[in-house]
Amino acid sequence: MTQLTLVIGNKNYSSWSLRPWLVMKQFGLEFNEIRIPLYNSPDYSSKIRQYSPSGKVPVLLHGTQTVWDSLAICEYLAETFPMQWWPEDKAARAFARSISAEMHSGFQNLRQNMPMNCRTKYSGKGLASVVQQDIDRITSIWQESRQKFGDGGNFLFGNFA
């Protein structure tokens, strides 16, 4: 089978890049990684455009197929490599897909006020009331996932595949 290549930004700063990378590692998929440091050079944007029609990372290259956007990449991988990517139970699977989409596209106040940077602490910065509302919603999603579907493991939906 054709080699997978994942084009990403820095995993410490780009949660979108980190998402498919973690999924691919968790499922033991072999892949090449092309990391383009974001914002570190004036030509990072043109480097990304070599691979990505959207001009953003992540991008998955698989033969002649190009898939961009972390959620689309994960769905493509789930179709291409038939493993247990989603919960088996239909209700749990629907809930997991719904919260994945919400997490993927929502929480703009949190993203704007508290951007991802795993290497730095910004104690007391960014925690506006609108950010707390996003945090409360995320906490609620996680608690509901564990309460309804978390039996049998330590992850939101029990075991992680």
C-alpha positions in Angstrom: 0.0 0.0 0.0 1.1 3.5 -0.7 2.9 5.3 2.1 1.1 7.8 4.2 2.6 11.2 4.7 1.2 13.7 7.3 2.1 17.3 6.8 1.8 19.2 10.1 2.8 22.3 12.0 4.4 22.1 15.4 2.5 19.7 17.6 3.1 22.0 20.6 1.2 24.9 19.0 -1.2 23.4 16.5 -3.9 21.2 18.0 -5.2 20.6 14.5 -1.9 19.1 13.5 -1.7 17.1 16.7 -5.1 15.4 16.3 -4.5 13.2 13.2 -0.9 12.6 14.4 -2.2 11.2 17.7 -4.8 9.0 15.9 -2.2 7.6 13.6 0.2 6.8 16.4 -2.6 5.3 18.5 -3.6 2.9 15.7 0.0 2.0 14.8 -0.1 3.4 11.3 3.2 3.9 9.7 3.6 7.3 8.1 6.2 9.9 7.2 5.9 13.2 8.9 6.7 16.5 7.3 6.8 19.3 9.9 6.6 22.9 8.7 7.3 25.2 11.6 4.5 27.7 11.8 5.3 31.4 11.9 9.1 30.8 12.2 10.0 31.9 8.7 8.6 34.2 6.2 8.1 31.4 3.7 6.2 28.9 5.9 2.9 29.7 4.1 4.4 28.9 0.7 5.9 25.7 2.1 2.4 24.6 3.3 0.8 25.5 0.0 3.1 23.0 -1.7 1.0 20.3 -0.1 -2.3 21.9 1.0 -5.0 23.4 -1.2 -6.3 25.3 1.8 -2.9 26.7 2.8 -3.3 25.2 6.2 -2.1 22.1 8.1 -2.6 19.3 8.6 -2.6 17.6 5.3 -2.5 13.8 4.6 -0.9 12.6 1.4 -1.7 9.0 0.4 -0.8 8.1 -3.2 -2.6 10.5 -5.4 -5.1 11.4 -2.6 -4.7 14.7 -0.7 -6.9 15.1 2.4 -6.8 18.3 4.5 -8.5 19.2 7.7 -7.9 17.1 10.8 -11.5 15.7 11.0 -11.5 14.8 7.3 -8.2 13.1 7.7 -9.4 11.0 10.6 -12.6 10.0 8.7 -10.5 9.1 5.6 -8.2 6.9 7.7 -11.2 5.2 9.4 -12.5 4.3 5.9 -9.1 3.3 4.6 -7.9 1.2 7.6 -10.9 -0.6 8.9 -10.3 -0.7 12.7 -12.6 0.3 15.6 -12.2 4.0 15.2 -15.6 4.9 16.7 -17.6 3.3 19.5 -19.4 0.2 18.4 -22.7 1.2 20.0 -24.8 3.4 17.6 -25.9 5.9 20.3 -22.3 6.2 21.6 -21.0 6.6 18.0 -23.5 9.4 17.2 -22.7 11.2 20.5 -18.9 10.8 19.8 -19.3 12.2 16.3 -21.4 15.1 17.5 -19.0 16.1 20.2 -16.0 15.7 17.9 -17.6 18.1 15.4 -18.4 20.5 18.2 -14.9 20.3 19.6 -13.5 20.7 16.1 -15.4 23.8 15.1 -16.5 25.4 18.3 -15.2 27.2 21.3 -14.0 30.3 19.5 -13.7 32.3 22.7 -11.4 29.7 24.2 -9.3 29.5 21.1 -9.0 33.2 20.8 -8.2 34.0 24.4 -6.2 30.9 25.3 -4.3 29.6 22.2 -2.6 26.2 22.4 1.1 26.4 23.5 2.1 23.3 25.4 5.5 24.8 26.3 4.4 27.9 28.1 2.3 28.9 31.1 0.2 32.0 31.1 -1.2 31.9 34.6 -4.3 34.1 35.0 -4.3 35.2 31.4 -7.2 34.7 29.0 -9.8 33.5 31.5 -12.6 35.8 30.6 -16.3 34.9 31.4 -16.9 33.8 27.8 -13.9 31.5 28.0 -15.2 30.0 31.3 -18.5 29.3 29.5 -16.6 27.3 26.8 -14.6 25.5 29.5 -17.8 24.6 31.4 -19.4 23.3 28.1 -16.3 21.1 27.5 -16.4 19.8 31.0 -20.0 19.0 30.6 -19.4 17.1 27.4 -16.7 15.1 28.9 -18.7 14.3 32.1 -21.7 13.2 30.0 -19.5 11.0 27.8 -18.0 9.2 30.8 -21.4 8.9 32.5 -23.3 7.5 29.5 -20.6 5.6 27.6 -17.4 5.4 29.7 -17.7 1.9 31.2 -14.9 -0.4 30.5 -12.0 2.0 30.2 -10.4 5.3 31.2 -11.3 7.3 28.0 -14.4 9.3 27.3 -16.1 6.2 25.6 -14.4 3.5 27.7 -11.5 1.9 25.8 -9.6 3.6 23.1 -9.8 1.0 20.4 
